[in-house]
Amino acid sequence: MRLKKLSQNQLTNGTAWLAFGNITSRVLGALYVIPWTMMLGALSLQANTLMGKGYNLYQFFLMLSTAGLPSAVAKFTARLEGNSKHQFLKNATRLSWVAGFICCIALWSLAPILSASDVKLIPVLRSLSLAVLVFPFLSVLRGRLQGDLRMAEIAKSDVIEQVVRVAYMLGSAYVILQLQHGSWVTVVVHSTFAASIGAWVATLYLLFCTNSLSKKQLLNADSLKENSEPEIIDFKHIIVQSLPFVVIGGFLVAYQWIDQFSFHVLMSKFNPMLSSNKIETIFGLFNFNSNKLIIIVVSLSVSIASTILPLISKSRYNHEVLRKYISQAYVLFCAITLPACAALYSLSKPVYILFYGNYAAESLYIPMVQISAVIALFMGLTSVLAMILQGLSKTGIALRAIGWGMAVKILCQPIMIYLTSSLGALLSTFISLVIVTIIMGSYINHRFELLDFLNTKVLNAVYVSAFMLLILFTGLSLLSNHFVPDTRVSSGLFLALVGSLGGLLVLVIYQKCHVLDVLKNR
C-alpha cells in the first residue's frame, strides 16, 4: 500500500514538476512575442509566417533526428538495471550523435529545395541546423532522467533553454532593428538561431546534472553485476523500439506540415480573388499565432503523459495498478486542461491582442483561436492516450489510430477549406483528432473498464467548474468589448483581473468538492 501510494505521488509530483517546466518555458516562449512584435510593428505578421514555416520544417528534422529516442530511453531506463542500463545509455548516446550529425547536414544541404522558391526561408532553415545537431543527445539526457523520474532536472533544463533562447531573440532583434536598422528577415534568422543556443546551454546543464547520477548508477551496476543476467540492448533494438515513437510523437506536427504544403494551393484554387500575401497572412494567423497559444495548454497534457510513461512501463503486468494510474492521469488531465481550454476559448480576443497586437481582423483571428482552443483539448488527450499505449507496448493501436486520423485530415482538408475557407484547415484537424481520440480511448476503456472505475463525483465537479468558467469568462469578455480598449496594456490588465477571479472560482470548487485531495492522493 505504501509503495502504491508512493508511485501515485510520483505521478502527481512528476506531473507538477513537468507542468512547471513546460508552462514556464511555453509562457516565456509566448511572452517574447509581445516585445518582439512591438519592435517589428505591422511587419510582425510576415515575420511570424516566415518563422512558422521554418519551425514546421525544423520540427520534421527534429523528429527524424531524435527518432523517438526520449520516450524509448525513458521506457528502457525505467525497466533496466545495473550494467544493462549503463550499456543501453551508452549505445543511445552514440546513436543520438550520429542521427544529429546526419540530420544537421541534411537540413543545411536541402534548405534551398525545402524553401519551395522562398529565398527568405533558406537562411532560416540553416540557422536551425545546429539545434538539430545537438537535440538528439539532449533528448537522450532528458529521456534518461524521465525514466528515473527525476522530473525536476528536466523542468529546470526546459526553463533554462527557453530563457537563453528568448534573451538572445529579443537582444538580437533590438540590435538589428534599433541600432543597425536592419531587415526583418535578419531578425527572423537570428530568432530561429536562438533555438540552437538554447539547446546547447540546456545540454551543458543536463550533463552537469547527470554526472553525479552516472557515478551512482555505476556503483549500482557493480553491485548487481554478480546477481543479474545483463539484458543487451543494441543499436538495432533501440532503433526498432524508437521508430513507433517517431510517428506517435510527431503526428501532431504532421498536421502543420499538411497545412503548410496544401493550404496555399487550396485557398488559391477555391478563393481566386485572394492575393498570395493575404493567404500567407491567414496561414500565419492559425498555423503559427493560434498554434503558439494552444501549445501552452497542450504542454500541460504532455507533462502528465511524460510522467505516466515510466510508471506504466514499470507496472505493465499489474492490471489493478495500471488502472489506477490511468484513471488518475485522466482526472489530472481534466482538472488541469479543461479549465485552461475554457479560458482560452472565452477570452480569445484579449489573449490574442495581448500577444500579437491588433494588427489582424477580429473576424479572422477570434474564431481561429476559439477553434484552436477546442483542438488543444483533443491534442492533449491524444498525447496522454498515446503515451499510455506506448507504456503498455500497444504501439500498434496508437499507430492505427494515427493512420486513420491522418487519412481523415487529408480527405477533409479540401472539403473544409472549400466550405469554410480560412477555417477549413483547423476544422479538418479537429475532425481528425476526434477520430484518433475515439480509437485510442475505446481500446483503453475496453481493456481497463475505466468508465466503471473513474471517480464520477470528482469528474463532475471538474466538468461543472470548467462550464462555469466558460460562462463567466464569456460574459466578461462580451462586456469588455464596450469598456476595454483594444490595446495590449488594457487587454493584459483585463486578463489579470478576470484570470484571478476565474482561478479563485476553480480553486474554491476544487476545494469544496475534494478535487484537490484526489490530485494530492490524500
Secondary structure by P-SEA (a helix, b strand, c coil): caaaaaaaaaaaaaaaaaaaaaaaaaaaaaaacaaaaaaaccaaaaaaaaaaaaaaaaaaaaaaaacaaaaaaaaaaaccccaaaaaaaaaaaaaaaaaaaaaaaaaaaaccccccccccaaaaaaaaccccccaaaaaaaaaaaaaaccaaaaaaaaaaaaaaaaaaaaaaaaaacccccccaaaaaaaaaaaaaaaaaaaaaaaaaaaaaaaaaaaaaaaaacccbbbbbbcaaaaaaaaaaaaaaacaaaaaaaaaaacaaaaaaaacccccaaaaaaaaaacccaaaaaaaaaaaaaaaaaaaaaaaaaaacccaaaaaaaaaaaaaaaaaccaaaaaaaaaaaaaaaaacccccccccccaaaaaaaaaaaaaaaaaaaaaaaaaaacaaaaaaaaaaaaaaaaaaaaaaaaaacccaaaaaaaaaaaaaaaaaaaaaaaaacccccccaaaaaaaaaaaaaaaaaaaaaaaaaacccccccaaaaaaaaaaaaaaaaaaaaaaaaaaaaaaaaacc
